[in-house]
């Protein structure tokens, strides 16, 4: 486990307002796009490029929530981020942490969700240590043989306890709709929240690329529907036919319209690039992404 406390900053770092002049939200980057870098090195690269926040995916290779030193590592990371003035959100979409044979399993819909629930409780605990804006999570896909109505019942029951824990810890949850999952649109997420009694501790994550694939009113409509409940934004491009995270300009996302809408909504959280399959060229992708974001901001 890398000691993020020791990472030096190098070169001149742009001020937050220099990346997107006038923006009230912070630009960040997802650690799942830097899986070949130790976390301290990833932070050094992103800092030099002008990013001002981290979307931290728990698990391999950066912060294993079940490691004996996880709490200490999180505390050192918080001190490092404080030095930089960065925001952080906790992401829970790690693929094989809980089962080396099955991606994203178990989930909250499975017959035996205990390991997923334990993982999410640890995410909340670490989020409190990190001073995270939120912990982002999703429903998962339907297990074989489970009907949607039963799956919704399971999700409501299991999520309810997690919302209570998050409220006690002072770390909001942000529920993310995912293409192909039980909860795949913003409307689905809002309905789930209403079923739970609209708890203040439960907000929304919106992935801009997902909006291209599943949102009937596109990215602008999805962001406006989330409105003041928006706690976390993931930024990537996609094509309508596939849930595949792409670099900006390789899909159909109107990035300028999305950034304009975040501005109109007075969104003040983190908007973090999420390109988990691009670690092979992480510094180059992060640099190109920053250029695309700046260009889109100017064109908005």
Beta strands, then each sheet from edge to edge (+ up, - down):
strand 1: 26-30
strand 2: 53-57
strand 3: 87-91
strand 4: 135-137
strand 5: 173-176
strand 6: 202-207
strand 7: 230-235
strand 8: 237-239
strand 9: 242-246
strand 10: 270-273
sheet 1: 1+ 2+ 3+ 4+ 5+ 6+ 7+ 10+ 1+
sheet 2: 8+ 9-
end
